[in-house]
Amino acid sequence: MQIVALIVQGCKNKDIAQQLGTKEQVIKNYLRSIYDKSGVSDRLELALFTIHHRVLAEAAAKAGHLIQMKSA
């Protein structure tokens, strides 16, 4: 999640590695795995995927909260 958050912020692999105290190759390996699991092919798609799903999750949480308020 930290890597994805830093990708969304526009950080490069080298910057991410420095911030997380690891090597750039480790970040590349993690990104490959993240791309495979999320079904995206590059960092732009990953950023858009993440932002899109965060917006959907927030909307669902708000809708759930409104439903709970109405039924109470």
C-alpha positions as CSV (number, residue, x, y, z in Angstrom):
1,M,0.0,0.0,0.0
2,Q,2.9,2.3,0.7
3,I,4.3,1.8,-2.7
4,V,1.0,2.4,-4.4
5,A,0.4,5.6,-2.3
6,L,3.8,6.9,-3.4
7,I,3.1,6.0,-7.1
8,V,-0.1,8.0,-6.9
9,Q,1.9,10.9,-5.5
10,G,4.1,10.7,-8.6
11,C,7.3,9.3,-7.0
12,K,9.8,7.5,-9.1
13,N,11.1,4.0,-8.2
14,K,14.4,5.4,-7.0
15,D,12.6,7.9,-4.7
16,I,10.3,5.2,-3.4
17,A,13.2,2.9,-2.6
18,Q,15.0,5.7,-0.7
19,Q,11.8,6.5,1.3
20,L,11.2,2.9,2.2
21,G,14.9,2.1,2.9
22,T,15.3,-0.6,0.2
23,K,16.8,-1.0,-3.3
24,E,15.2,0.2,-6.6
25,Q,15.1,-3.4,-7.9
26,V,13.0,-4.5,-4.9
27,I,10.5,-1.8,-5.8
28,K,10.4,-2.9,-9.4
29,N,9.7,-6.5,-8.3
30,Y,6.9,-5.4,-6.0
31,L,5.4,-3.2,-8.8
32,R,5.4,-6.2,-11.2
33,S,3.5,-8.2,-8.7
34,I,1.1,-5.3,-8.0
35,Y,0.5,-4.8,-11.7
36,D,-0.3,-8.6,-12.1
37,K,-2.7,-8.6,-9.2
38,S,-4.5,-5.5,-10.1
39,G,-4.7,-6.2,-13.8
40,V,-2.9,-3.0,-14.9
41,S,0.1,-2.6,-17.1
42,D,1.9,0.5,-16.0
43,R,2.2,3.1,-13.2
44,L,-0.4,5.5,-14.8
45,E,-3.0,2.8,-14.9
46,L,-2.2,1.8,-11.4
47,A,-2.6,5.4,-10.2
48,L,-5.9,5.7,-12.0
49,F,-7.1,2.3,-10.8
50,T,-6.3,3.3,-7.2
51,I,-7.9,6.7,-7.3
52,H,-11.0,5.2,-9.0
53,H,-11.4,2.5,-6.4
54,R,-10.8,4.9,-3.5
55,V,-13.5,7.1,-4.8
56,L,-15.9,4.2,-5.2
57,A,-15.1,2.9,-1.6
58,E,-15.7,6.4,-0.2
59,A,-19.0,6.7,-2.0
60,A,-20.1,3.2,-0.8
61,A,-19.1,4.1,2.8
62,K,-21.1,7.3,2.6
63,A,-24.1,5.5,1.1
64,G,-23.9,2.8,3.8
65,H,-23.8,5.5,6.5
66,L,-26.9,7.3,5.0
67,I,-28.8,4.0,4.9
68,Q,-27.9,3.3,8.6
69,M,-29.1,6.8,9.5
70,K,-32.4,6.4,7.7
71,S,-33.1,3.0,9.3
72,A,-32.3,4.2,12.8
